[in-house]
Amino acid sequence: MGKTKINWLSSPVDNDYISAERYLSLLFKPRKCRKLLQKLRAAPMSEYPAKDILRASRTAMSEVAAFDWSHHQCRSGSGLTFGHGL
């Protein structure tokens, strides 16, 4: 079985920021949340290996293996396309 090419979106979509705002609102007061979201929108894109992101999030690998990834993928003509997922 060949390796599937993954095509990342060139920039975050509005839903990514909405999700980030929802998460941040659980951690911070509304004013702080708005300021963080403004900084997030202005920040340049960056890329990290998935293993580093998972390690930083303290996500157990058993949770990642059990996750149903099929709901977070969409096929394009040249492979799988994923959103950035803030």
LORO-99873 format. One record per atom (N, C-alpha, C): residue number from 1; atom name; y, z, x. Coordinates in nm, 4 decimals, padded with zeros to 6 digits. Each point is the difference from the previous one (the first is absolute). Layout:
REM LORO-99873
<rec NUM; "CA"; <Y; Z; X>>;
...
***
This chain:
REM LORO-99873
<rec 1; "N"; <-00.1182; 00.0000; 00.0845>>;
<rec 1; "CA"; <00.1182; 00.0000; -00.0845>>;
<rec 1; "C"; <00.1241; 00.0000; 00.0887>>;
<rec 2; "N"; <00.0894; -00.0955; -00.0222>>;
<rec 2; "CA"; <00.1201; -00.0114; 00.0808>>;
<rec 2; "C"; <00.1044; 00.1038; -00.0351>>;
<rec 3; "N"; <00.0910; 00.0178; 00.0909>>;
<rec 3; "CA"; <00.1072; 00.0960; -00.0221>>;
<rec 3; "C"; <00.1034; -00.0591; -00.0951>>;
<rec 4; "N"; <00.0438; 00.0772; -00.0981>>;
<rec 4; "CA"; <00.1001; -00.0451; -00.0962>>;
<rec 4; "C"; <00.1393; 00.0168; 00.0585>>;
<rec 5; "N"; <00.0795; -00.1035; -00.0112>>;
<rec 5; "CA"; <00.1380; 00.0074; 00.0479>>;
<rec 5; "C"; <00.0842; 00.0751; -00.1031>>;
<rec 6; "N"; <00.0795; 00.0948; 00.0461>>;
<rec 6; "CA"; <00.0890; 00.0760; -00.0880>>;
<rec 6; "C"; <00.1422; -00.0504; 00.0197>>;
<rec 7; "N"; <00.0658; -00.0354; -00.1094>>;
<rec 7; "CA"; <00.1388; -00.0455; 00.0036>>;
<rec 7; "C"; <00.0888; 00.1093; -00.0573>>;
<rec 8; "N"; <00.0785; 00.0641; 00.0838>>;
<rec 8; "CA"; <00.0909; 00.1047; -00.0467>>;
<rec 8; "C"; <00.1251; -00.0644; -00.0571>>;
<rec 9; "N"; <00.0573; 00.0627; -00.0988>>;
<rec 9; "CA"; <00.1272; -00.0472; -00.0539>>;
<rec 9; "C"; <00.1065; 00.0167; 00.1071>>;
<rec 10; "N"; <00.1011; -00.0839; -00.0019>>;
<rec 10; "CA"; <00.1034; 00.0041; 00.1044>>;
<rec 10; "C"; <00.0969; 00.1167; -00.0167>>;
<rec 11; "N"; <00.0077; 00.0556; -00.1210>>;
<rec 11; "CA"; <00.0876; 00.1151; -00.0233>>;
<rec 11; "C"; <-00.0548; 00.0812; -00.1166>>;
<rec 12; "N"; <00.0391; 00.1267; -00.0089>>;
<rec 12; "CA"; <-00.0470; 00.0828; -00.1116>>;
<rec 12; "C"; <00.0507; -00.0543; -00.1336>>;
<rec 13; "N"; <-00.0770; 00.0201; -00.1033>>;
<rec 13; "CA"; <00.0416; -00.0391; -00.1349>>;
<rec 13; "C"; <00.0595; 00.1223; -00.0694>>;
<rec 14; "N"; <00.0738; -00.0223; -00.1077>>;
<rec 14; "CA"; <00.0663; 00.1104; -00.0699>>;
<rec 14; "C"; <-00.0966; 00.1101; -00.0417>>;
<rec 15; "N"; <-00.1216; -00.0363; -00.0397>>;
<rec 15; "CA"; <-00.0979; 00.1012; -00.0390>>;
<rec 15; "C"; <-00.0309; 00.0972; 00.1132>>;
<rec 16; "N"; <00.0060; -00.0483; 00.1251>>;
<rec 16; "CA"; <-00.0240; 00.0886; 00.1141>>;
<rec 16; "C"; <00.1055; 00.1107; 00.0046>>;
<rec 17; "N"; <00.1250; -00.0370; -00.0252>>;
<rec 17; "CA"; <00.1069; 00.0995; 00.0024>>;
<rec 17; "C"; <-00.0076; 00.0950; -00.1187>>;
<rec 18; "N"; <-00.0421; -00.0520; -00.1143>>;
<rec 18; "CA"; <-00.0174; 00.0853; -00.1179>>;
<rec 18; "C"; <-00.1088; 00.1035; 00.0272>>;
<rec 19; "N"; <-00.1092; -00.0442; 00.0600>>;
<rec 19; "CA"; <-00.1082; 00.0925; 00.0344>>;
<rec 19; "C"; <00.0463; 00.1033; 00.1019>>;
<rec 20; "N"; <00.0757; -00.0437; 00.0977>>;
<rec 20; "CA"; <00.0510; 00.0932; 00.1011>>;
<rec 20; "C"; <00.0926; 00.1028; -00.0639>>;
<rec 21; "N"; <00.0843; -00.0457; -00.0914>>;
<rec 21; "CA"; <00.0916; 00.0917; -00.0677>>;
<rec 21; "C"; <-00.0771; 00.1040; -00.0822>>;
<rec 22; "N"; <-00.1033; -00.0433; -00.0681>>;
<rec 22; "CA"; <-00.0814; 00.0940; -00.0780>>;
<rec 22; "C"; <-00.0628; 00.1056; 00.0904>>;
<rec 23; "N"; <-00.0530; -00.0433; 00.1120>>;
<rec 23; "CA"; <-00.0620; 00.0939; 00.0929>>;
<rec 23; "C"; <00.1038; 00.0959; 00.0577>>;
<rec 24; "N"; <00.1112; -00.0547; 00.0463>>;
<rec 24; "CA"; <00.1044; 00.0841; 00.0593>>;
<rec 24; "C"; <00.0571; 00.0995; -00.1006>>;
<rec 25; "N"; <00.0042; -00.0391; -00.1275>>;
<rec 25; "CA"; <00.0536; 00.0909; -00.1025>>;
<rec 25; "C"; <-00.0896; 00.1218; -00.0204>>;
<rec 26; "N"; <-00.1254; -00.0103; 00.0419>>;
<rec 26; "CA"; <-00.0892; 00.1161; -00.0063>>;
<rec 26; "C"; <00.0285; 00.0995; 00.1118>>;
<rec 27; "N"; <00.0626; -00.0490; 00.1065>>;
<rec 27; "CA"; <00.0222; 00.0827; 00.1189>>;
<rec 27; "C"; <00.1435; 00.0495; 00.0155>>;
<rec 28; "N"; <00.0955; -00.0766; -00.0534>>;
<rec 28; "CA"; <00.1408; 00.0288; 00.0239>>;
<rec 28; "C"; <00.0807; 00.0026; -00.1300>>;
<rec 29; "N"; <00.1156; 00.0621; 00.0072>>;
<rec 29; "CA"; <00.0931; 00.0003; -00.1133>>;
<rec 29; "C"; <00.0555; -00.1416; -00.0165>>;
<rec 30; "N"; <00.0485; -00.0342; -00.1213>>;
<rec 30; "CA"; <00.0445; -00.1379; -00.0283>>;
<rec 30; "C"; <00.1005; -00.0563; 00.1004>>;
<rec 31; "N"; <00.0972; 00.0781; 00.0400>>;
<rec 31; "CA"; <00.1021; -00.0511; 00.0926>>;
<rec 31; "C"; <-00.0618; -00.0372; 00.1351>>;
<rec 32; "N"; <-00.0844; 00.0860; 00.0523>>;
<rec 32; "CA"; <-00.0665; -00.0254; 00.1273>>;
<rec 32; "C"; <-00.0929; -00.1211; -00.0132>>;
<rec 33; "N"; <-00.0676; -00.0091; -00.1117>>;
<rec 33; "CA"; <-00.0898; -00.1118; -00.0261>>;
<rec 33; "C"; <00.0772; -00.1324; 00.0030>>;
<rec 34; "N"; <00.1153; -00.0059; -00.0656>>;
<rec 34; "CA"; <00.0818; -00.1229; -00.0017>>;
<rec 34; "C"; <00.0449; -00.0373; 00.1414>>;
<rec 35; "N"; <00.0400; 00.0997; 00.0795>>;
<rec 35; "CA"; <00.0444; -00.0285; 00.1372>>;
<rec 35; "C"; <-00.1147; -00.0542; 00.0849>>;
<rec 36; "N"; <-00.1177; 00.0585; -00.0155>>;
<rec 36; "CA"; <-00.1156; -00.0479; 00.0753>>;
<rec 36; "C"; <-00.0379; -00.1417; -00.0412>>;
<rec 37; "N"; <00.0088; -00.0287; -00.1275>>;
<rec 37; "CA"; <-00.0323; -00.1334; -00.0491>>;
<rec 37; "C"; <00.0995; -00.1033; 00.0536>>;
<rec 38; "N"; <00.1272; 00.0353; 00.0075>>;
<rec 38; "CA"; <00.1005; -00.0907; 00.0571>>;
<rec 38; "C"; <-00.0336; -00.0299; 00.1459>>;
<rec 39; "N"; <-00.0381; 00.1031; 00.0741>>;
<rec 39; "CA"; <-00.0367; -00.0189; 00.1410>>;
<rec 39; "C"; <-00.1253; -00.0860; 00.0121>>;
<rec 40; "N"; <-00.0934; 00.0217; -00.0891>>;
<rec 40; "CA"; <-00.1234; -00.0774; 00.0014>>;
<rec 40; "C"; <00.0276; -00.1477; -00.0253>>;
<rec 41; "N"; <00.0860; -00.0289; -00.0964>>;
<rec 41; "CA"; <00.0351; -00.1398; -00.0299>>;
<rec 41; "C"; <00.0713; -00.0661; 00.1182>>;
<rec 42; "N"; <00.0778; 00.0754; 00.0750>>;
<rec 42; "CA"; <00.0766; -00.0555; 00.1120>>;
<rec 42; "C"; <-00.0808; -00.0084; 00.1296>>;
<rec 43; "N"; <-00.1112; 00.0690; 00.0047>>;
<rec 43; "CA"; <-00.0791; 00.0058; 00.1234>>;
<rec 43; "C"; <-00.0691; -00.1332; 00.0274>>;
<rec 44; "N"; <-00.0134; -00.0344; 00.1283>>;
<rec 44; "CA"; <-00.0732; -00.1226; 00.0330>>;
<rec 44; "C"; <-00.1497; 00.0179; -00.0263>>;
<rec 45; "N"; <-00.0694; -00.1107; -00.0195>>;
<rec 45; "CA"; <-00.1450; 00.0039; -00.0193>>;
<rec 45; "C"; <-00.0666; 00.0414; 00.1314>>;
<rec 46; "N"; <-00.1098; 00.0700; -00.0114>>;
<rec 46; "CA"; <-00.0783; 00.0348; 00.1174>>;
<rec 46; "C"; <-00.1478; -00.0117; -00.0344>>;
<rec 47; "N"; <-00.0823; -00.0207; 00.1006>>;
<rec 47; "CA"; <-00.1433; -00.0171; -00.0211>>;
<rec 47; "C"; <-00.0761; 00.0978; 00.0881>>;
<rec 48; "N"; <-00.1047; 00.0570; -00.0584>>;
<rec 48; "CA"; <-00.0870; 00.0925; 00.0715>>;
<rec 48; "C"; <-00.1442; -00.0295; -00.0384>>;
<rec 49; "N"; <-00.0935; 00.0244; 00.0909>>;
<rec 49; "CA"; <-00.1407; -00.0160; -00.0376>>;
<rec 49; "C"; <-00.0357; 00.0972; -00.1131>>;
<rec 50; "N"; <-00.0863; -00.0438; -00.0899>>;
<rec 50; "CA"; <-00.0397; 00.0827; -00.1147>>;
<rec 50; "C"; <-00.0541; 00.1351; 00.0450>>;
<rec 51; "N"; <-00.0745; 00.0022; 00.1098>>;
<rec 51; "CA"; <-00.0579; 00.1268; 00.0451>>;
<rec 51; "C"; <00.1091; 00.1012; 00.0352>>;
<rec 52; "N"; <00.1121; -00.0464; 00.0530>>;
<rec 52; "CA"; <00.1099; 00.0911; 00.0339>>;
<rec 52; "C"; <00.0681; 00.0540; -00.1252>>;
<rec 53; "N"; <00.0158; -00.0855; -00.1015>>;
<rec 53; "CA"; <00.0614; 00.0438; -00.1252>>;
<rec 53; "C"; <-00.0892; 00.1018; -00.0690>>;
<rec 54; "N"; <-00.1300; -00.0270; -00.0024>>;
<rec 54; "CA"; <-00.0934; 00.0945; -00.0620>>;
<rec 54; "C"; <-00.0025; 00.1330; 00.0751>>;
<rec 55; "N"; <00.0029; -00.0068; 00.1302>>;
<rec 55; "CA"; <00.0012; 00.1227; 00.0806>>;
<rec 55; "C"; <00.1266; 00.0810; -00.0285>>;
<rec 56; "N"; <00.1142; -00.0666; -00.0077>>;
<rec 56; "CA"; <00.1268; 00.0691; -00.0264>>;
<rec 56; "C"; <00.0031; 00.0600; -00.1400>>;
<rec 57; "N"; <-00.0665; -00.0652; -00.0953>>;
<rec 57; "CA"; <-00.0003; 00.0497; -00.1373>>;
<rec 57; "C"; <-00.1046; 00.1088; -00.0218>>;
<rec 58; "N"; <-00.0813; 00.0237; 00.1028>>;
<rec 58; "CA"; <-00.1080; 00.0995; -00.0066>>;
<rec 58; "C"; <-00.0988; -00.0314; -00.1121>>;
<rec 59; "N"; <-00.0213; -00.1286; -00.0215>>;
<rec 59; "CA"; <-00.0963; -00.0451; -00.1005>>;
<rec 59; "C"; <-00.1393; -00.0004; 00.0614>>;
<rec 60; "N"; <-00.0938; 00.0630; -00.0681>>;
<rec 60; "CA"; <-00.1381; 00.0032; 00.0485>>;
<rec 60; "C"; <-00.0606; -00.1396; -00.0110>>;
<rec 61; "N"; <-00.0717; -00.0418; 00.1026>>;
<rec 61; "CA"; <-00.0610; -00.1324; -00.0014>>;
<rec 61; "C"; <-00.0990; -00.0158; -00.1147>>;
<rec 62; "N"; <-00.0615; 00.1088; -00.0444>>;
<rec 62; "CA"; <-00.0919; -00.0088; -00.1138>>;
<rec 62; "C"; <00.0742; -00.0412; -00.1268>>;
<rec 63; "N"; <00.1261; 00.0395; -00.0138>>;
<rec 63; "CA"; <00.0797; -00.0412; -00.1155>>;
<rec 63; "C"; <00.0335; -00.1489; 00.0070>>;
<rec 64; "N"; <00.0256; -00.0485; 00.1194>>;
<rec 64; "CA"; <00.0336; -00.1418; 00.0181>>;
<rec 64; "C"; <-00.1216; -00.0857; -00.0303>>;
<rec 65; "N"; <-00.1170; 00.0416; 00.0476>>;
<rec 65; "CA"; <-00.1221; -00.0766; -00.0220>>;
<rec 65; "C"; <-00.0357; -00.0055; -00.1487>>;
<rec 66; "N"; <00.0308; 00.1069; -00.0751>>;
<rec 66; "CA"; <-00.0351; 00.0067; -00.1415>>;
<rec 66; "C"; <00.1034; -00.0688; -00.0896>>;
<rec 67; "N"; <00.1161; -00.0361; 00.0529>>;
<rec 67; "CA"; <00.1078; -00.0604; -00.0781>>;
<rec 67; "C"; <-00.0379; -00.1416; -00.0415>>;
<rec 68; "N"; <00.0290; -00.0371; -00.1224>>;
<rec 68; "CA"; <-00.0284; -00.1345; -00.0493>>;
<rec 68; "C"; <00.1174; -00.0913; 00.0340>>;
<rec 69; "N"; <-00.0088; -00.0716; 00.1109>>;
<rec 69; "CA"; <00.1087; -00.0836; 00.0495>>;
<rec 69; "C"; <00.0187; -00.1268; -00.0820>>;
<rec 70; "N"; <-00.0970; -00.0369; -00.0813>>;
<rec 70; "CA"; <00.0084; -00.1268; -00.0728>>;
<rec 70; "C"; <00.1176; -00.0058; -00.0974>>;
<rec 71; "N"; <00.0486; 00.1137; -00.0452>>;
<rec 71; "CA"; <00.1143; 00.0011; -00.0921>>;
<rec 71; "C"; <00.1332; -00.0213; 00.0719>>;
<rec 72; "N"; <-00.0007; 00.0022; 00.1325>>;
<rec 72; "CA"; <00.1238; -00.0097; 00.0772>>;
<rec 72; "C"; <00.0078; -00.1286; 00.0809>>;
<rec 73; "N"; <-00.0799; -00.0966; -00.0366>>;
<rec 73; "CA"; <-00.0025; -00.1265; 00.0708>>;
<rec 73; "C"; <00.0207; -00.1145; -00.0986>>;
<rec 74; "N"; <00.0609; -00.1048; 00.0463>>;
<rec 74; "CA"; <00.0040; -00.1215; -00.0811>>;
<rec 74; "C"; <-00.0278; -00.1170; 00.0929>>;
<rec 75; "N"; <-00.0757; -00.0937; -00.0450>>;
<rec 75; "CA"; <-00.0380; -00.1138; 00.0833>>;
<rec 75; "C"; <00.1090; -00.1068; -00.0013>>;
<rec 76; "N"; <00.0256; -00.0517; 00.1180>>;
<rec 76; "CA"; <00.0874; -00.1159; 00.0108>>;
<rec 76; "C"; <-00.0849; -00.1111; 00.0601>>;
<rec 77; "N"; <00.0542; -00.1156; 00.0114>>;
<rec 77; "CA"; <-00.0776; -00.1129; 00.0538>>;
<rec 77; "C"; <-00.0470; 00.0223; 00.1421>>;
<rec 78; "N"; <00.0697; 00.0824; 00.0764>>;
<rec 78; "CA"; <-00.0358; 00.0174; 00.1403>>;
<rec 78; "C"; <-00.0516; 00.1392; 00.0315>>;
<rec 79; "N"; <-00.0463; 00.0734; -00.0982>>;
<rec 79; "CA"; <-00.0570; 00.1306; 00.0275>>;
<rec 79; "C"; <00.0520; 00.1052; -00.0978>>;
<rec 80; "N"; <-00.0090; 00.1251; 00.0388>>;
<rec 80; "CA"; <00.0453; 00.1097; -00.0827>>;
<rec 80; "C"; <00.1465; 00.0299; 00.0263>>;
<rec 81; "N"; <00.0737; 00.0355; -00.1030>>;
<rec 81; "CA"; <00.1401; 00.0349; 00.0152>>;
<rec 81; "C"; <00.0180; 00.1453; -00.0439>>;
<rec 82; "N"; <00.0642; 00.0789; 00.0812>>;
<rec 82; "CA"; <00.0246; 00.1393; -00.0281>>;
<rec 82; "C"; <00.1497; 00.0274; 00.0016>>;
<rec 83; "N"; <00.0453; 00.0905; -00.0855>>;
<rec 83; "CA"; <00.1370; 00.0472; 00.0085>>;
<rec 83; "C"; <00.0086; 00.0999; 00.1136>>;
<rec 84; "N"; <00.1184; 00.0353; 00.0425>>;
<rec 84; "CA"; <00.0154; 00.0950; 00.1094>>;
<rec 84; "C"; <-00.0373; 00.1409; -00.0421>>;
<rec 85; "N"; <00.0195; 00.0338; -00.1167>>;
<rec 85; "CA"; <-00.0361; 00.1313; -00.0392>>;
<rec 85; "C"; <00.0706; 00.1113; 00.0695>>;
<rec 86; "N"; <00.1246; 00.0267; -00.0310>>;
<rec 86; "CA"; <00.0809; 00.1025; 00.0624>>;
<rec 86; "C"; <-00.0725; 00.1284; -00.0149>>;
***
